[in-house]
Amino acid sequence: MSGQRLQVQFSKIYAHFHGKDSDTNLQDMSEILFCTRRNARMVLNKMAEQGWLTWDPAVGRGKQSRLTFHRSQSDLQMKRVREWVKDGKLDAALEHLDNNASKLAQLIQEQLGVTTQEGKQIIRLPYYRAFPSLNPAKPLRRSEQHLITQIFNGLTRINERTNDVEPDLAHHWEALSACHWRFYLRPAVKFHDGSLLSAADVIASLENLLDNAYFSHIEKIESPAENAVDIYLHFPDCRLHETLAVPMAAIQSKSSMGTKNAERFPVGTGPYLVAENNSRQLVLRAHDQYFGFRALTDEIEIWVLDSAAMCYLQPTASLDPTVLDSRQGALHQNAISNGEHDRLALDEGCNYLLLNRRTGIAKDPRWAEYLHSRIASFSLMPYLAQDGIGEYRLTNAYGLVPGWVHTNAGSSDRTAPAVTRLRLVHQADNPLFPKLAHALKAMLAADHVALDIDVVSYEDMMQGKSAKKVDIWLCGMSLGNQRSDAMLPWLMNFNHMSVAMPDEDYAKLEESMKTWRGMPNKPFPAETLGRMIVEQRQIIPLFHIWLGVVDSRDLEDVSSNNVGWFDFKSVWKKPIF
């Protein structure tokens, strides 16, 4: 019998006896439940196992049995509502609560934050979308970048506090020549499925990346001995250990790559394994055989709540990655200055428009100049204000990264070269982008330029699919750290730049990367390249957003990273004595 059916049966019994402990018999119970005496006994035993009541059967003919209630009907109704909330069935829960939004908010909030169950520390966090793919080799949005670092390890990693490159799965490395590097693997490292890490896993994971321009200088990868990997290059890279410290170079289990569940349930070596991953919930469980320090928090549950549910959350939400949906949501209005635990920072990146100068309307210099001069965050704000944009944490962007000034305020004096229709595509599952797209549509309509808007997945956008049919892409980028070379993986991974840029301009980017990799003491010319692609009328920066973690002091050692989350394995709850 299902739990819901058992609760219905309990309601019948409770209503019949008005919730009062009573003397009765099995025959009466079978009539109340409309079943046989045998089934009635089975139902009563199940309810007793749940702790809802006690059934003390009498011995002897004509004796009355004793029925004692331990739960009320309203208790079980609230339990059902709590289960609906946990399963994401918020409409059903709200209806059962007589559409009382404040009660629903309380139920949502009481299940979020930090809790202890059976001696295990669990953190429950709200989020606005699911994570159907946690494959590090695919395009990674901001939150996926963070989750990859919790599930996987690379040969090397970037320290979130210092931005320095550190050993990870490789405990040592050396450049045997300008085009030949050797990495030495830690022994006895175990994947989440219990299998041992081998050089074959490293080779398979890295070979999966070689179609990307960022890794295209890798010629071949071999294993000269157990726990050693040799990487041969087409041209020198004196920073190969830094090149491999990006999330997409995470090492996967070769045997699990390409399997049916590899996207949702990847197998890595990191401090957390994926226990559940569906449209309503992502559950990460501590990897007890992790080669580093075992995670202090046993389980992370990320609840997927839609925009309506997010509105129910109160400013006292226990712990809230403020990346939620770029909205103020659970933030105090003065969170920026509320102290160390509530401090926010501008994301190292921005939302931007990418013009198709290769096959789209912007291949005509007149249109490229018009769009670049007409569109700017300042000129969009009046249209955004009409759509309730005030609830979003936006700051005007004058360059790709906060602090860069490479673009001017938009000019309303510009006129379109002709009356025409453009096609804009933006990434799905981002609540801000539809507002930006419709604001842009309204602004261009004043210039007699019609804008068709379509939505694609982030993966399709970064892969540059159907580029010939697109004039403008609306997308976002987050560099993940403050290193000078942080922009390079975004520029050169996948095809989003190469399908939008003329060949000669993209060749300049490739040459800049190649030249820099061969010069050991030269900082990466990030701002120079950022200015170049803006001044080429290739990209129009729009807005930066604020990121951070608001903490109600339930946890120790909470510190926001550069993608608006915190290191799961390092936080913990102090016991109350």
C-alpha positions, 0 to 999 in steps of 0.5 A, a space after each residue: 500500500 502506498 504512503 498516500 493511500 495509507 494516510 487516506 485510510 488513517 484519515 477515515 479511522 481518525 474521523 470515525 473516532 474523532 481523534 480519541 483513543 477508543 475501545 473497538 474490535 477488528 470487525 468494526 475496523 474492517 467496516 470503517 475501512 471497507 475491507 476484510 478483517 485480515 486486511 484491516 489487521 494488516 493496515 493497522 500494523 502498517 500504521 503502527 510501524 509508522 508510529 501513527 497509532 497503537 493497536 492492542 488486540 484483545 485476547 478472547 471472544 467478545 473482548 474489545 481491543 484498544 486503539 491509541 492515536 499518536 498522530 493527528 489527521 492534521 499532522 499527517 496532512 502536513 507531512 504530506 504537504 512537506 513531501 510535496 514541497 520536497 518533491 517540488 509539487 508546490 502547486 499541490 502544496 499551496 492548494 492544500 494550504 488554502 493558497 496561503 503563500 506565507 505558510 508555503 514559504 515557511 514550509 520551504 524555508 524550514 527545509 532549507 539550510 543546515 540540518 543533521 539527520 542520523 548523525 550526518 550534516 546536510 546542507 539544502 540549497 535552493 536553485 532555479 534550474 536543474 543540472 542535466 549535464 555535469 560533463 566537464 568536457 561540454 560547455 560549462 555555465 557558472 554553476 556547473 563550473 563550481 560543481 565540476 570542481 566538487 565532483 572531479 579533479 584535474 591534473 592541476 587546479 587553481 587555488 580559489 584564494 590565491 589564484 595560484 596553480 597547485 598539484 591535484 591528481 598530478 603531484 609533480 610535473 616537469 617540462 622535458 623539452 619545450 614541446 614535451 611535458 611529463 606529469 606524475 600521478 598520485 598512486 591509489 586514487 579512487 574514483 567514486 565507483 571504487 575503481 583506481 585512477 590510471 594513466 588511461 583515464 587521464 589520456 581518454 579525458 584529455 584526448 576528448 578535448 583536442 578539437 577545441 582550439 584551447 587544447 589544439 596544440 596538444 599533439 599526442 598523449 602517452 603513458 611511459 610508465 605506471 602513474 606517469 603521463 607524457 604530453 607532446 605539443 605541436 608548439 611550445 607551451 611553457 605554462 601547460 600545467 596552468 593550461 590544464 588547471 581549467 574545469 573542463 580538463 577534469 579527469 573522468 573515469 574512462 569506463 564511464 565516459 559515454 555511458 547512458 547516465 554519464 551526463 547526469 551521473 558522472 564518475 570522478 575522483 572529487 570530494 563529492 559523488 553524484 547520488 541523485 540528479 533529476 529535474 527537482 533535485 541534485 544530491 551530492 554525497 561525500 566521497 569517503 575514499 577521497 584522496 584529500 581531506 574528507 569533506 566536512 559536510 556529508 551531503 549537499 542537496 540542491 533543490 530546484 525551485 521555479 521562479 514562483 517558489 523563489 519568491 516565497 523565500 525570505 531574507 532569513 534563508 539560511 544559506 543561499 548562493 546568490 547566483 540563484 537567478 541574478 535576482 535579489 531574492 533572499 538577499 538583504 538590500 544592504 548585504 554588500 556592506 553587512 560584514 564579511 559573511 554577507 559581502 558580494 563582489 562583481 562577477 568576473 565577466 558579463 552578459 553580452 551581445 555577440 554580433 555575427 560578423 561572419 555570416 550575419 547582418 553585422 558582416 556589413 560594416 554599416 550594420 556592425 557600426 549601427 548595432 555597436 553604437 546604438 546598443 549599450 546598457 544605458 540605452 536599454 535601461 528605460 526599456 528594462 525598467 518597464 519589465 521590472 528589472 529593478 529586482 535584478 542585481 545589474 551594473 552597467 558593463 563598459 568592458 568584458 570584465 569589471 574595471 575595463 572601459 572599452 565602450 561608450 554609452 549608446 547613442 539614440 542618434 544612430 539610424 539603421 542602414 535599412 528597414 529589416 528583420 534580425 534574428 537574436 538567439 539567447 541561451 535557455 534557462 536564464 530568467 534575465 535573458 528574456 527580459 534583455 531580449 525583449 527590451 532590445 526588441 522594443 528599442 530596435 523597433 523604434 528604429 524600424 528594425 524588427 527582432 525575432 527572438 529564439 532560445 537555444 541551450 547553452 551547449 548549442 550556443 557555445 558550439 555555434 550551431 546554426 550560426 548562419 541563421 543568427 545575427 546576434 547571440 545574447 549570452 553570458 560569461 564568467 571567468 571563474 578567477 582573476 588570473 590574467 589568462 582567465 579569459 583565454 579558455 572562454 575565447 578559445 574553447 568550442 566554436 562560439 567565437 570562430 563562427 562569429 568572427 571573420 577568419 583574419 580576426 580569429 587568426 589574430 586571437 590564435 596567434 596571440 595565444 600561441 605567442 604568449 604560450 611560448 613566452 614564460 615571463 609575459 602576462 597574458 594580454 587580456 585587456 588588449 584582446 578584450 578591447 580589440 574584440 569590442 572595438 572590432 564591433 564583435 562584442 557589446 558588453 551589457 551588464 555585470 552582476 553581483 555574486 556572493 553568499 549570504 550566510 546566517 552564521 549557521 556554518 563555519 568557514 563559508 567564503 564565496 568564490 568567484 562564481 558565487 558559490 562556496 567550497 562544499 567540502 570545507 564548510 561545517 556546522 559547529 555543535 551546540 553544547 
